[in-house]
Amino acid sequence: MSASPTIIISPVSFNCPTTLVDLFDNIADAPWSLLFDTAGSSASNGRYNIMMWSPLLSCVSEKGVVSITDHQRGLRQKTHALPFECVKQQFEAIFANARLAKDSRQYSHLPFIAGVAGLAGYDLGRSYEQLPDNAINDYVCPDMAVGVYPQSLIEDTHSGIIYHCRLSGIPEFSGFEPVTHVPFVLTSDWQSNLSQPQYTQALDKIHEYLCAGDCYQVNMAQRFSAGYQGSEWNAFLHLRKQNQAPFSAYMKLEKSAIISISPERFLSVKGGHVETKPIKGTRPRSADSTEDKASADALLASEKDRAENLMIVDLLRNDLSKHCQPGSVDVPHLFALESYAAVHHMVSTVVGKLNDNASPLDLLAGAFPGGSITGAPKVRAMEIIDELEPHCRNIYCGSMLYMGFRQDMDSSICIRTLLAEQGHIHCWAGGGIVLDSDAQEEYQETLDKVARILPELSKLRD
């Protein structure tokens, strides 16, 4: 790469109406293909869909070992750098002096354009904190897989225009070869790794820890698994239609696929402005409008849910302050209602101003994994999670993320997220447990959260 690479943006013309999902369909089975999808939702200011493919390099962390692969030359080497530091180094090596071409500056409002993107699983937290290692890790998906992408296609859902963004030297977009996908089917029923009595027993243990003062809140989850065959992409298409979640994402790796229909933002950074939107508090939706409103009103009036939400807001204020300017961290929105296909959520917003000498990746490392899905205090909560959940979480409660060459970053919390690999598909659901939690209600809440996922995929049964 040259010392000052130039980035070109140009609208793409098509012979017939085309969406980004239509285009991605042709590369969905290719390793390192990646889609960030608003799924038709305008929540969280969703407007742009982004797809990328064929990274120059990738940074992967597997069980504490971080490596860099040069995809052009097929070379792989290990590094002693911490995972996000590795990504930051490779990002700076390619994009440190990148500039938009003069005739592309009219499109500077687009997010990302070119940069780094991928997945960071919950268990990546072990690279940053001393944590026990009791839970079973039966996955082939790595803890982190982030590519350095020199080009992207970005769809403005307001105008319908699709833009090709690329480093100079990369040819103009000329389309993909069409492909067909094998239909997705489940080959078994869903099975949880915890029975309801076992789940209740775990909550009893958490209650003991809460009474002893170990924690204020612990997020406890169960994992549902089933056998499957066929295209994971087809499963994503089915779920995106049913859920319309603003932080949906799909990523294909060599041996795994991530299907995320998350409604939750983790961290975003634009122009140094930082935002996080933790979700804490959930109620089921109803087809009856009166019942649906009553459910939403009950959520907003719940002292328990407000207290739970506030604990996580305080945790995130602390996490943001590690890399934000003193006095800049604020909470402009507390206990707001956001409604999705299956559930109502209570959502707060925490903002700050990034330190001048900090990268968004520093911010991400300092706050990872997100407090809304650990509990508080974070490290002790993660220790208890490792003790009580039978299996590691992998992508669940991790993040799908991107950071563009202007250091604009966005990332999700991977709730409502599935991992498909080696003929098995996994989906998780959990919730924050506090002193006045009711075990039956908490168990039911986990089922409510996957009410538009597990039954929907069960319709695609062999």
N, C-alpha and C positions, 0 to 999 in steps of 0.2 A: 504494500500500500504506500502511496505517496505521503509526504509529511502533512499535507493539507488536503485530504480527500474531499471531493465535491459530491454533493447529493442532489439528485435530479428528481423532480416530481412532475408527473404528467397524467392528465385524465386519460382513461382508456375507452375506446369506442368498441361497441359490440354490434353484431348484426341483428340481435334480438334482445329483448329485456333479460338481463342477467343479474343475479344477486351474488354476493360473496360466497354464500353457502353453496350455490350452484357450482362456482369455480372450485371451491375447496373439495367438493365431492370427488373431483378427479385426482386429488393427491392425498386424500384422507388416509390411505393405507401406506403411504411412504413414511419411513422413519424420520422423525424430527419435523414432520408437518404439524403446524400449530395454528389454532383459531381462537381468537377472543371475540365473543359473540354476545351482543345485547339481547338477542332472541326476541326482538320486537318490543322490548320494554324500554320505556323512557325514564324509569326510576334511576336515581343517583346520576341524573343528567346524562343517561346513556344516549349516545348518538352514533358513535363510530364502531364499525366492526373491522377487525384487523386479522389478516392471515399472513403467515410466513413459512418458508420452506428452505431446504438446502443451506444450513448454516456453514459459515467458513470454519468455525471452531466450536467446540462445546466443552463445558466444564461439568464434570460429574462427580458426585460424592456418593460413595457406597461403603456403608459400615465404617465410616471414619476415614476412608482413603479418598483423597481428592485427586482427580486426574484431568488433563487437558488433551483433547483429541483434535488434530488438524485434519479436517474432513477432506481437504483437497489432496493432501499427500498421504493420508492414511496412517499418520504417526500419532502415537499416544505416549504421554509421559506423566509421571506422578509429580505432585507439587506438595510442598509443606505448608502452603498458604491455607488459611481457613476458607471455607466454601465461598462466602460472599466476597471475600478479599480476592480470591481467584477470579471470580466474575469481574470484579472491578478492574483488575490488572489487564485482563483480556479486552475489556471494553475500552479502556484508555489507550491500549496499543493500537486499536483500529480507529477509534472515533475522537481522540483527544482534540484534534484540530479540524474536525469536519465542519464544513459550511454548506449551506444551501446554495445551489446555483442561482445566479441573479434572476433568471426568468422563472424560478420555482418559488420565490419568496412570497408570491401571492397566495400560496397554499400553506403558509407557515402555521396556520391554525390547526392543521392536522396533528393528532397525537402520534407518538412513537416515531414513525417514518422509517428509521433503521436503528438497530441497536441490539440489546440482549433481551432474551425472553425465555421462559420455561417454567419449570415446577420446582418448588422447594417443599419437601414433605415435613410433617410435624416432627419426625425423629431427627431432622437436621439440628434440632435444638440440643442434641447430645454433643454436637461439635462446639457448643458455646457454654454449656453448663455441665457440671459433674452430676450425672444422673445414674440411677440404678439401671440394670439391664436384665430384668426378670421376664418381661413380656416376650412372647414368641414372635420372631421375625420370619415369616414364611413367604416373603415377597421377593420377586426378582426386580421389581421397579426400584431404581436408586432413590436415595434420600434427596438428591438434587440433580436436575438435568436442565442446564441452561445453555442455549445456543447463542452464538454471535451471528446475527442475521443481517446480511448486506442489502436485503431488499424486502419489500412487503407490498401487499395490496390492501388498500384501505377503502372501506365503503362508508360514505356519508349517507346515513339512512334518511336524513331530511330531504336531500336532493336526489338521492339514488345514484349519484356519480361515484365511480370507482377509480381510484388513483393508483398508479404504479410509482412506488418510491424506491430509489436504487442508488447505490454508489456509482459514480461515473466508471465506465468500462463494462458495466453489466448491460446486456442488450435490452431493448424495449420489450415489454411483455407481448408475447405472441400466442398465448393460450396454452392449454394442456391437452394431452391426449385423453379422450373420454374413456372411462372405465365403468365396469359394473361391479356390484358388491354382492357377496353371498348374504342372503337374509339372516338377520340376527334372531336366534331362538334360545330360550332357556331350556336346559336339558334336565333340570331338577327343581324341586321346590326351594324357596328361601329357608335357610336355617340360621338361627342366631347362635353366637358363641356364648350366650348367657340365657339360661331359662329365666322366667319371671321370678321364681324364688331366689335364684342366684343373684339376679340384679338387685332384688330387695336386700339380700344379705350384704352386698357390696355397699348399698346406701346406709345400712346400719353401721358398717365400719366407718364410713365417711362421717356419720353423725358422731361417732366416738371421737374422731379426730377434731371435728368442729367444737365439740364440748371441751376438749382438752386444750383448745386454743392453737392447734397446729395451723389451721386455715380458717378463712372466712367463707370460702366458697371453693368447691371442687367440681370440675366438669367431668361427668361420668358418661361413657358411651358403650353401646353394644354394636357388634358387627354382624351384618347379615350377609350370607354367602350362598351362591347357587352355581351350578354348572351352566355353561353356555357354548354355543357354536356360532360361527358366522361373523359378520362385520360389526365391530364395536361402533363404528360411525353410524350405522343404521339405528343402533340403540340410542345414540346421542340425538339423532334427528327426531326420534319419537318423543324423547323426554323434553327436548327444547320446546316442542310444540305444546306440550301439556303444562309446562311450568313457566315459560317466558321469564326466566331469571336474568337480571341485568349483568351479572358477572359469570355468564356461562362461558365454558372453554372446553376445547378438545385438543388433546395432544397424543400423538402416536410415537412410541419409541420402538426399539427393535423387538422387545419382548413384552411390552405392556401398552395399554391405552388408558388415558385419563378422560373420564366423562364427568364434567362438572357443570352443574346447573345452580350455582351458588347465588344467593341474593345479597351476599355481604362483602362490602369493601373492607380491605385491611388498611393499607396505607397508600395514599396518592401524594405525589409531589409535582407541582407545576410552578415554574418561576420561583422556586424556593418556598412556596406555600404548601404546607403539610396538612393533610386531612385524614382522619380515620373515623369509621362509622360502626362502632360495635353494636351487635344485636344481642340483647338479653331480654327475654320475655316473649312467650309464644302462646297463641290461642288458635284453635282450628277455625277454618272458614265454614260457612253454611250456605247452602243454595237458597235458603229462606232469608230475605233481606233483613227482616226484623231480628231473627236469631243471629245473623251475621253481625249486625250493628251491636247487639247486646254482648257478643263475644269480644268485639273490639273495645267496647266501653269498659268491660270487666278487666281487660288487660291494662288499659290506661289507668284504671282506678286501683290496681293491685299494689298494695304496700310492699308485698314480698318481691314482686317483679321490679318495682322501682328501686328497692334496696339492692337487689342483685345487679341491676343495671348500673347503679351508682358505684358499686364496688369496682366494676370493670372500668368505668370511666376514670376513676381515681388511679387505677393501675396503669392505664394507657397514658394518662397525663404524665405519670412518672417516666414511662418508657420513652415518650416523645421528648421529654425535657433533657434526655441524655445528649441529643444532637440538635436541639432547637435553641434559638436565642432566648436568653433569660427574659422572663416576663411575657413571652409571646404565646405560650400555651393557654388556650381558652376553650370554653364549652359553649358555643353559640346555640346549640339545640340539645335539649335534654328531654328524654322520654317522648319522642315523636312516634307516631304510628306509621308503619309501612305495611301494605297489604299485598299478598302474593296469592298464587292460585290455590294453595292448600292451607296457608296459615296467615294470621296477622302477627307482626313482629313489633316489639318496642325497640327503637333505634335512637341512639344519641350521636352527636357529632363533636369530635375534639379536633382542634386546629392548632397550628403553630407555624413558626418561621424557621426554616432550616438554617443552621449555622453556615456562615460563608465558606468555611474550610471543610464542610462535611459533604459527603456524597449521599444521595438517597439510599445507596446500598449500605452505608454505615448505619443509617436510620433503621433500615430493615433488619440488619443484624442485631441492633440494640433492642429491638422490640419483638424478635422472633422466638417462638411462635406467638401468635396473637393472644392477648390476655383474655379475650372473650371466650376462648375455647380451652383455657387451662384452668383458671380459677385464681384465687389470690390468698396469700402471696404466691407468685407464679412458680418458683422452683419447688416449694414444698407441695403445691398442688400437682405438679408433674411427677413428683416422686410417688404420690398416692395413686395417681392414674396408672403408673407403671406397675404398681403393686396389685391393683384391683381389676384392670382390664386384661383379659387373657392374652390378647395379641397386640403387637405394635400397631400404630395408626397409619404409618406410611403417608400417603397423600392426604388422608382425612385430617382436617384441621391444619393442614399446611397452607400453601399459597400457590396460585398461578400468577405470574408477574411479568411485567415488561418494563424496560427503561430505554428510552430513545436517546439519540445522540446529543440532544439538548438537556439531558438528565431530567426529563419528565418521566415519572414513574407512576404506574398504577398496579395494584395487586388485590387479590381477593383472599377471603378466608374460605378454604375448601370444605364448607359444609355442603350437604346435598350433592355429594361427590362420590363417584364410583371408580374403582380400579379393576380393570379387566386384564387378565393375563393367564396363560397356560390353561385355558379352559375353565377358569373360575372367575366369577365377578363378585366383588365385595362392595357393600354399601354400609355406611355407619349412621347412627343417630344417637345424640346425647343431649345433655342439658346440665345447667349449673345447679349444684346441690348446695343448699344453705340450711341453717338450723331448723327452720320451720317447713322444710320440704316434706311433702307427702309421697311416700314410695309409689303408691298406686297412680297418683296423678303424674309423677315424673316418668313412670314407665309408659303411661298413655301418651305423654307428650312426645316421647321418642317415636312412637308409632305415627302420631299426627305429622311429624316432620317428614316422613317418607311415604305419606299417603298418596302422593302423586308420582312415586318412583317405583317401589316394589310391586304394587298391583298393576301398574302400567306395563312393566316389563313381563309380569306374569301372563299378560295377555298374549305375549309372543312366546308361547310355550310349545315345545316340540310335541 
